[in-house]
Amino acid sequence: MTDSWKGKSSIAAQLAALPNLPMGELWALWDQHFPRRPLRVVRRSLEGRLAYRLQEKARGVCLPMSKRILPTA
């Protein structure tokens, strides 16, 4: 991972760091978790999708009922 992520092993620390990461580091993290980049880029959406993905990887996939309730990015 990038320098900003060193020492941030907990999910909470990683999520808290997302708003402070430079765009270049957000894109590097995105490229690690997704096969392609979105066509439209809004930083908050990028952060939200990355936060969801980091939690998904740590805790497992969300149940179908929860997915219906939660808004999508």
Sequence and secondary structure as in RCSB ss.txt:
>XXXX:A:sequence
MTDSWKGKSSIAAQLAALPNLPMGELWALWDQHFPRRPLRVVRRSLEGRLAYRLQEKARGVCLPMSKRILPTA
>XXXX:A:secstr
  GGGTT  SHHHHHHHGGGS HHHHHHHHHHH SS  SS  HHHHHHHHHHHHHHHHH    HHHHHHS   
